[in-house]
Amino acid sequence: MGKAKYQQIIDDILLQIQNGSLEAGMKLPTQRELATMYQVNRSTVIQALDILQSYGTIESKPRKGLFIADNKWNTYIKDNIQWQTYMSHSTSKNNQYFIQRINELEFRSDLYRLSTGELSPSLIPNQQFKEILAQSNDIPLTSNYEYPLGSLSLRSAIVEHVKQWGIDCTVDQICITSGALQGLKLIADGLLVPQSHIIIESPSYIHSIRTWHNIHAELKSLPISTIKRNINHIFNHSQRFRHSLFYTIPTCHNPTQHSYSIEERKKIVHQCQLHGIPIVEDDVYGELYFNRPRPRPLKSLDHNDNILYLGSLSKSVSPGLRIGWIIGKSTVVSHLADLKMQNDYGASSISQYIATQWLTNPQYHQWHIQKLKHELLIKRDQFLQSLTSYFSNLGTWHIPEGSFYIWFELYHPIDMKALFDLAISHHILINPGEIYSEQANRAIRFSYSYIDVSDIDNALKQLSQLIIQLQ
Ligand SMILES: Cc1ncc(COP(=O)(O)O)c(C=O)c1O
């Protein structure tokens, strides 16, 4: 198989840097010119440039264009080992440019984080974690390697924890992971072959991570509205969906916040059953559904081990614990646990210990979730009020029923890259929608979980002015 066209462009630009035809600080031709030069579509050029930007090889200067990055990497590339060539041929690709920038910028303390999908430090129960560790005189704390499936006491705690939502499982059907993201990675590595077909909701969290791109899975995007409209025959074009797996976030979806109704859930499970399509259910936000009871997980409707269920403490308790879990058929889960041993020999045993105490002691988890939802609702209401004040003429949004995202869609397109950079220069961090779908270039994913409630109004007011300036 020949090299993909975007890869040929990357290789050519790297070669030109290595042989000195392109030097640090030089301006690259425009996307249109590059498309003509390489005789490809503009989207292929954009793909190549995005990857080169993610390597740090080229950099964008607002309103000036793209330049060969003026960093030591490129200055010394002629004399040193050409690591960029190694990196560009790796099967694992770097994060998209926006995501790399956001990951770095999230550590700047002078930014209003209107986007971060993480609880603020004041919402994380660090004090209780300290208490749990202090009490470990009474309850033995060990920090040896754990079972391949993870700590038995934590798995027992999870069996009880998920029972409240109707999921009936045993300890041998659970594998503890270092966060739900590792669960996804294990499924990608352990169950899929290159060119596997993954049906995803569009937009989707999965689009923003490289996991399934890296195994060269073919992503088939279905807009949530299309799934709902065709709920009785979602997968009827059976040829198109053969050998597929359906990845879904049915409750408090990231980024749109959508949750399926119980009837839709039953139909999705039935449709997948009918067409032999396994489901990966990502339920990391389900516990943050504001009203009680929360919508039932698909897994609670599954009687044929058709669903691999992903849970996590990251969004509702603490992302730094890195505790998640996969629930599924025991043979599949054991296989994934074996791969996990090859990867990291298990999630941190100290985190597993904290998580066990956290889940088994009623004074911790239940109380915390109630308080957390209360705090999130205060932030949500402030966010909605400020959106109504400043964004009503600019676009649309829905009221979140849980968790902490708001999917905002502009009425008129603007240059999102320019807005992202302009917002940073005004100390505001946003997540452009195109991270979650190529088509979502008018959208912004807001989050009210990290920003201080007292900063929301000011940050949104400023952002609305920047949008108006770019229109
Ligand atoms: C839908 C979804 N799944 C999984 C994850 C990753 O969670 P974890 O921190 O447990 O790996 C995220 C994080 O943003 C997410 O939004």
Ligand as a Chemical Component Dictionary entry (heavy atoms), coordinates in Angstrom:
data_LIG
# 
_chem_comp.id                   LIG 
_chem_comp.type                 NON-POLYMER 
_chem_comp.pdbx_formal_charge   0 
_chem_comp.three_letter_code    LIG 
# 
loop_
_chem_comp_atom.comp_id 
_chem_comp_atom.atom_id 
_chem_comp_atom.alt_atom_id 
_chem_comp_atom.type_symbol 
_chem_comp_atom.charge 
_chem_comp_atom.model_Cartn_x 
_chem_comp_atom.model_Cartn_y 
_chem_comp_atom.model_Cartn_z 
_chem_comp_atom.pdbx_ordinal 
LIG C1 C1 C 0 -16.592 10.321 27.642 1  
LIG C2 C2 C 0 -15.297 10.174 28.351 2  
LIG N1 N1 N 0 -14.793 8.932  28.549 3  
LIG C3 C3 C 0 -13.621 8.748  29.174 4  
LIG C4 C4 C 0 -12.883 9.806  29.644 5  
LIG C5 C5 C 0 -11.577 9.539  30.323 6  
LIG O1 O1 O 0 -11.795 9.330  31.673 7  
LIG P1 P1 P 0 -10.649 8.827  32.661 8  
LIG O2 O2 O 0 -10.074 10.036 33.320 9  
LIG O3 O3 O 0 -11.379 7.935  33.607 10 
LIG O4 O4 O 0 -9.637  8.088  31.864 11 
LIG C6 C6 C 0 -13.351 11.111 29.454 12 
LIG C7 C7 C 0 -12.575 12.276 29.897 13 
LIG O5 O5 O 0 -12.772 13.395 29.510 14 
LIG C8 C8 C 0 -14.588 11.297 28.797 15 
LIG O6 O6 O 0 -15.104 12.516 28.583 16 
# 
loop_
_chem_comp_bond.comp_id 
_chem_comp_bond.atom_id_1 
_chem_comp_bond.atom_id_2 
_chem_comp_bond.value_order 
_chem_comp_bond.pdbx_ordinal 
LIG C1 C2 SING 1  
LIG C2 N1 SING 2  
LIG C2 C8 DOUB 3  
LIG N1 C3 DOUB 4  
LIG C3 C4 SING 5  
LIG C4 C5 SING 6  
LIG C4 C6 DOUB 7  
LIG C5 O1 SING 8  
LIG O1 P1 SING 9  
LIG P1 O2 DOUB 10 
LIG P1 O3 SING 11 
LIG P1 O4 SING 12 
LIG C6 C7 SING 13 
LIG C6 C8 SING 14 
LIG C7 O5 DOUB 15 
LIG C8 O6 SING 16 
# 
